[in-house]
Every structure is written in C-alpha cells, then in structure tokens.
Amino acid sequence: MKTALGLGLLCVLVGCSVPHDPTGGGELAITKHENGTTASRGYVMTNLESDEPIKVGDWVYFYADGQKYKQGSYCEGLMEGVWTFWHENGQKKGAGTYKNGKFEAVRSYWHKNGERIK
C-alpha cells in the first residue's frame, strides 16, 4: 500500500500525463449491479487526508445488461483525458476530453444507429 501511496504522491507532484499507468498506483475495485453483473471496474487508493478511497487510473462502467456505459481515466479522483460513452444498444455515443475533472471538449458524437453526428 505504501507503494500505491507513493505513486499517488508522484501523480500529484508531476501530474498524471507522465507515462500512463492503467492502475494509477491503486488497487482493483469492482462494483456490482443488483442483478450481479459488473457495474464498474477500476482502481482506488486511499486519500491520505480523509482516509477515504479515491478513484485513480483506468475505469470502465457498464449498464446492467453488461454493455459498456463509459470508459476513461481518473487522476486523484478527477476525470482526466479522453472519456468514451456508449448507448445502451452498444453503439458508441460520444467521446470527450476532461482535464482536472472538468469537461473540455467534445471529440465526437454518434446516433443510436451508429451514424456519426460530429
């Protein structure tokens, strides 16, 4: 766990844009829907100040039927980089960029039928 905390501190000091570590230095966390299917899968580490878990590294979220809902990365609990979203039918819905947890720009959008809008 000390290694995970050290890597998290490194992320704070030098930023999350240095070589991407899919785990973000954290430990695997999986949540489930009421029906037992995976709701989310990603990594968490303990916040030294609050002793609460924070999301780090790559995360993927799923609809209750198992289709992907969204996928992207967290740095110190904030959405970072490109995030991709899907419609419930499995067609890609959109992709956008986040910086320090704030939405920056839409990269692309698609209709439920798979036709690209932007």
HULINZI-V594259 format. One record per backbone hydrogen bond with DSSP energy under -0.5 kcal/mol. CO is the residue of the C=O (numbers start at 1). NH is the residue of the N-H. If there is no record, write none. Layout:
co: (CO	CO)
nh: (NH	NH)
This chain:
co: (1	2	3	4	5	6	7	8	9	10	11	15	20	21	22	23	27	29	31	31	33	37	39	40	41	42	43	44	45	47	52	54	55	56	57	59	60	61	61	63	67	69	70	71	72	73	74	75	78	79	80	81	83	84	85	85	87	91	93	94	95	95	96	97	97	98	99	102	105	108	109	109	111	115)
nh: (5	6	7	8	9	10	11	12	13	14	15	18	22	24	58	26	44	42	39	40	36	33	62	31	60	29	56	27	54	51	47	45	77	43	74	72	41	69	70	66	63	86	61	84	59	80	57	78	75	101	73	98	96	71	93	94	90	87	110	85	107	108	83	104	105	81	102	99	97	95	117	118	114	111)
